[in-house]
Every structure is written in C-alpha cells, then in structure tokens.
C-alpha cells in the first residue's frame, strides 16, 4: 500500500511540474555529514583507533613520571593527525571521493575482487551461481541489439554525442539547458530513462585505417618512415592508460515474459527510434547531437569494458594486416575442439 501511494505521489508531482512547465532534475547531492568544512564524521570515526592509541600513549608517559609537555603531545597525536589529513585530501579529478579511498581502499578491493568470469551455457539451476558471469552482471544474454537481464527485462542502449559546455557563453548555455528541459518534458509518461557516463579506452581505429589508406601508395622512403612512426604513435595513444574517452549513454528497458517477448522487443525498438529522433532534433546547427542504438557487437564491447577495463584497453590494439593460414587436418581438429570448449565455458 505504501509503495503504491509513493508511486502515485511521484506521478502526481511529475504531472504537476509538467503543467507548470518545470522539471525536477536529479542532482548529485553530497549526503555525507561534516564535522568541519572538510572533515567528515566518517573520517573521524575511521581514525578513532589512532586517536585512542595516542591518548593511551600520553597516559602511559604521564604515569611513568616523564611529564606531559608539548613535544610529547605532538609525538603521540602526530599519527592520528597525519592519517586524518590523508583522509581529507580530495582526488584531483573526482572531488566526491578522497585520494586515500581511491589509491588504497579501491586498489585493495580491486586486487581482491573476482577477475575471471566463466560463462556456462544452459540453465543455472543446480549450478554454482556465484561463478557464472550472468549472475555476477545480471545480464543473461545479448539478443537482437538488447541486453536480456536475469530479472526478465530487455534493455536498449543508445550512445549519444556530447557538447563541451565549458567553451560556450552564457546565452548558448541557457539555450541548451532550455532545449534539454523541453526534451525531458516531452518524453512519454511511461518511458523511464537512465543516463550514464562511462569511461572507455580511446578508440582511434577508424582514424588509423584512414591514415594507413592515405599513405599506402607513398613511394618516398622518408615519408613512408614518417607515416609508420605516426601510426605507431596513434597505436600507443590507444594503449595509454591516461588516455580515455567519456561516452554518454541513454538506457531504456521494458519487462517481458516468455509469451510477449517479441511484442515487447518491437515496442522497445519503436521507443528507441523515437528517442533517437528526439535527441537528434533537440538542438540544431553546430550543437546538434548524434545518437545511435548499439548493436550486439557494440553491446558486448561495452560490457567487456565495464568488467575488465585494463584488458579491454590492451585488446584495443589495431591489427594492421591479416595473412591467410593453411592448417593440417589434425591441427584443425585440435583448434576446433579448443574453440568449442572456449565457447561453452567462457565469454569470448
């Protein structure tokens, strides 16, 4: 009853804002409690053992008859103060997290987390679910340009280009914000969006192939060496961990059952086409956005990047050429058997 009432209240508020020509934007509000402007209660709590240790050490010094002076106080409380200071240092790029959490805590979690995901075909019943990639990610299949989730939902992902607002004047910014507000107000009531920004390795494959095609007929040796060096430089950029692109995605989903799967898929395709049209018509001129629905291969690469970013970066290496290979019959049978095993047990 409470859930139905809450859903009804949200729908009524959204309708009221629509009538008033307004929209409620989700804001990233910092909900953490601060003792001072930069010291969080959480940081004080984490560093509390060092504070208690300092107090105990000071008490022991006092009982031994050495006496308490400023030098002893500084020595006893210096570890606590230093650790608390480390917790308050913010990450240079991500202001919402501390530098300590990013460099140490997250690295420990990364080293301890599962990195090998095994895919087992067939039903999950009676098998160890914690080792199956479908249970880890909540995605059971990639089907007809959709993610099929384990909770029976079909998910469409739309990649959208972006605009650098920092280079625009106030008039242009207001124009873009008003267009975005109109876009959100015009969305169907039954359509729920999820907007996500994901960091991915830089993909310069098309540019690499373009340069390779333009310089392939070059006869001058000096220019050929220069072109080869430039192509190697492009490939190094792709492999660099410091070079990433932040791609924006709009995600829509609909629940389905075995009986209405195809009809839900058709409806989701229709909504995706409408959404792509609305996004591309939101702005005009040099501000016009481009949107495209990801296909099966692009969906696979997206989820692979989210699961294992570092290897996704390594595997982005460009293949400059391919050669025909001749295999013996026995070698072919061995490779085929190994390939079938890989397809059965792993995501390739």
N, C-alpha and C positions, 0 to 999 in steps of 0.2 A: 504494500500500500504506500509506504513512504517513497519507494523508488518511483512508482507511477506518479505520485504527487510532484516529486522533484523533476521528473521528465516533463510533466505538464507545465510546471513553473518556468523551466528553461525555454520551452517552446513559446509560451506566452510572452516572456521577456524579449525573445528574438523577434516576434511579430510586432511588439510594441516599438522596438528600435527601428524595424523596417518602416513602419508607418511614419516615424519621426525623421526618417532619412538618415539614421545613425547606424553605427555598427559597433559591437563590442569586440575589440581586438585582444587576443590573448597576449599578455605581457610577461616577460621573464622577470618576475619579482623575486628579489633575494629574501627568502623567508628565514634566514639564519638570524639568531639573536646575538647582539653585540654588547659586550661589556663597555667598551670604548668605541671610538670611531673605526678602529681597525683590529681590535682584539675581540674574537668571538668567545662566547661561553664554552663552546666546544673545544677551542684551543686550550683554554684554561683547564678544562677537565682532563684533556689528554696529557697535559704537562704536570698535572697534580702530583703524580708519584715523585717527580724530581723535586717539587716544592716541599713535599713531606720529608724527603731524604735530606734536603738542605736544613730544614728545621731540626731534624734529629741530629744531624752533624753539629749544628750550632749548640744544641743542648748538651751533647757529649763534650764539646770543647769547654762549655761553661762548668760542667761537673768536674772536669779534670783540673780546674783551677787556673787554666791559662788565661781566662778572661775573655770577654766579648769586646771586640773593637771593630772598627770599620773594615779593616783588612780581612778579618775572619768572616764577617758578614758577606763581603764581596765574593770571597772564595767559595763559601757554602751555597750561595744563591746564583752564582755565575752560570752553572749548567742549566738550571731552570730558566733563567732569563734568556740564555742563548737559544735554547730549544723553542721557547715561546716566540722569540723573534723570528726563527726559521718558519714557524707555522703561519706567521702573519705576512710573510713575503708572498706577493701575488705573482702568478705566472705572467711573463711579459706579453704573451699573445692572448691568453684566456683569463680575463680578470675575475671570472666567477669561481676559480679554483686556486688553491695555494700552490706555490712552487714545490713545497715539500711533498704534498699529495701526488703531484704529477710525476716527480722524479723518483720518489722512493716507494710510496704506497702502491701506486699504479703499476710500477715496474715489478714489484713483488707479486701482485695479483696476476700480471701478465705471465710471469715465469711459472706460476702455479696452476694456471688455467689449462684446460684441455685444448690441445692444438691439433690432434689428429681426429678427424670426424669420419666415421665409417658409415656408408650407406648400404643397407641390406634390403634387397627387393622383397616384395611380398608384405603380408600382414605383420604388424608389430606385436600382436598378441602373443604372449608366451615368450617374448624375447627381451633381452636387456635393453630397455628403452634409453637408459642414460648414455649408452654408447652409440645410439643411432642419431645421425645428423638431423633427421626430421624432427625428433623430439627436442633437440638442442635449439634449433632455429624456429620451430613452429611452422615450417614450410614442408609440405609433403610432396609437392610436385610442381613443375613448371609446365603449364599447359595452355596452349592457344594464346600466347602472349600474356599470360596471367600467372601469378603465384597462387597455388592452391594451398591453403593453410590447414593445419591439423584440426582447427576448430570449425572446419567446413565454411570457409569464406574464399571467394575469388577476388584477387587484388590486382588492379591495374596500376602501373607506374608510368607517369608522364614526366619526361625530362624537359625542363624549362630553362631558357637562357636567362641571363641576368643583366642588370644595369648598374653601373658604378655611380651611386648617388653622391659620393664624395666630390665628384668633379662637376656637379650641377649647381646652378644658382638656386636661390630660394623659390623663385617663380616656377622653375621647372620641377623642383621637388614637390611643391604643392599640387601641380598639375598631375604628377604621377601618383601621389597619395590619393587624390580625389578619384582618379581612374580606378585605382585598386579598391577603394571603398565602394564605388559603383559596381565593380565586378563581383565583390562579395555579396552585396545586396541583391544582385540579380540571380544568384545561384538558386537552384530549386531547393525547396524546404527539406526534401527527403534526401538531399545529397550532402554527405559529410566528407570534408576534405582533411587530409593530413599533409602538411607542408614540411618537407625535410631537407636539410642541407648536409651533404656527405662529402668528406674529403677523400679524393681519389688520386692515384698516381697520374702524372701528366701523360696524356696520350698524343704523341706527335706523329703517329703512323702515317696519316694522310699527307702531312707536310713532308715527311721523309720520302715517301714514294713520289711526291711531286718533284722534289729536288733531284731525286735519282733519275726520274724520267727526263728532266730538262738537261741533265749533264751526261746522259748515257752515250750520246753521239759525239761528245767532245774528243778531239784528236790531240790537242795540245797537252803534253805531259805535265807541265806545271799546273795547268788548270784542272787536270784530272786529279792530281795530288791534292790540290786545294779543295776540290769538291769532296774527295774522300775524307779529308780531315774535318770538313764541315758536317758531313753525315755522321761521322763518329762523335762529333760534339753534340749533335741532336740526340743520338742514342744515349750518351752519357747524361743528358738532361733528364731523360725518361727514367733512368736508373737512380737518380739522385733522390735521397730521402727528404731533402729540403725543398724539393720542387713538387708541389701538389696543386691540384685544382679543386675548388669547392663547387660541386654541382648541386643544382636545386631540383627537387622532385615534388610533384603533386601526386598524391596517392589516394585512390578511391577503392572501395571494396563493397561487396554485397554477399550476404549469407546465401547458401544454396543447400539443396538436398539432392539425393540421387535422382529423384523424379523430375525436378525442374532445373537441372544443371545447365542444359543447353539454352533454355529461355533466359536464365539469369546471365549467362555469358553474352547473349545477344543484347540484353538490356545494358550490361556493363560496357560493351563495345559502343553502343549508341551514346551513353553518357560520356564516355571518353572522347568520342569525336566532337560532341557538343562542347565539352570543356576545353579541348584543344582550340576550337574555333573562338571561344570566348576569350581565352588567354591571348591569342594572336591578334584579336580585334580590340583588346583592352587599350593599347597605345598605338600611335601611328608614327610615321616618319622614322627618324633615326632611333627612336625609343622602342620601336616595335619588337615584341618578344617572339621567340620561336619556340614551339612546343612539339614534341613527338612522343608517341607511345612506344615504350621499349618492347622489342621483340624477345623471343625466347632466349637467343644467344646473349643479348644485352642484359636481360634479367639474370642470367647465370653469372656473367662477369660482375654484375653489381653485388650479388650475394657473396660471391667469392672474395671480392674486395673487402666486404664487411667482416667476413670470417677470418681472413688471413691477409692483412694489408701488405705486410712486408714481402711475402711470396708473390702476391699479385703485382707488386712493383717489379720484382725480378723477372716474372714471366711476361712482362710487357715488352721484352726485348724484341726488336724488329728482325724478322728473317729477310735477309737481303736477296736470297736466291734459293731455289729448290732444284734438286737433281733427281733424275729417275733412278730407281734402285731395283736390281734384279735379285730375287731370292730363290734359294733352292726349295724343293718341296718340303723337306723335313724342317728347315728353318722357318718356313711359312707356317707349318702346323704348330710349332712351338710358340711363335709370336701370336698366332690366333688364339691359342689356349690361354696364354698370359693375358691377352686383351680381354677375352671373355670373363676371366676372373676379376680383372680390374673393374669392368663394367658392372659386375654383380655386387662387388663389395665396396666400391669407392665412388665418390663423385669425381668425374674426370674433367 
